[in-house]
Amino acid sequence: MGKLRLHELGRLTPDEFKAAKKTPVVVVLDQVRSLHNVGSIFRTSDAFRIEGLVLCGLTATPPHPELEKTALGATEVVDWVSCPSALAAVKDLQRQGYKVYGVEQSTERQWLQEFLWPLEATGVAVVFGHEVRGVDNEVLAACDGVLEIPQWGTKHSLNVSVSAGIVLWDLFQKAPKKEAQI
């Protein structure tokens, strides 16, 4: 047993990535303040070949050296746009036919493992919020639902980039395979 070398991994080139069919998922970052978290979410979005990110409010946008420390070039291949308001981003995605879900702890949540892919939707968008305050209440109210990652420890939350990794992996697995073609 041994580690694979980079040339043995069979990864796409940046041009192949841009041309490849994407997993029909959009990530909305609502006021995520840490450049390292934003960079990590870019890198995870690259790994699961999602459609793109919407960076809202004070969320940093590329290019930025601190963001690149964790993105490792993913900002060059993962599509992204900046939007002043997460609420406006949610409404725009809904107009485009996406089902939008806040990732939050809520009384009206659905456990992530019970989530079923909405086949009638263009795709799924997930909103991740500020590291301390979470997803803004007004934004959460505009979402089509709330997904919660179950936790059994003593802490009340996960780091936003860890939450994004868990949610994107779950959505990647549940996305209709004819859509993702991965």
Secondary structure, 3 states (H helix, E strand, C coil): CCCCCHHHCCCCCHHHHHHCCCEEEEEEEECCCCHHHHHHHHHHHHHCCEEEEEEECCCCCCCCHHHHHHHCCHHHCCCEEEECCHHHHHHHHHHCCEEEEEECCCCCCEEHHHCCCCCCCCEEEEEEEECCCECCHHHHHHCCEEEECCCCCCCCCCCHHHHHHHHHHHHHHHCCHHHHCC
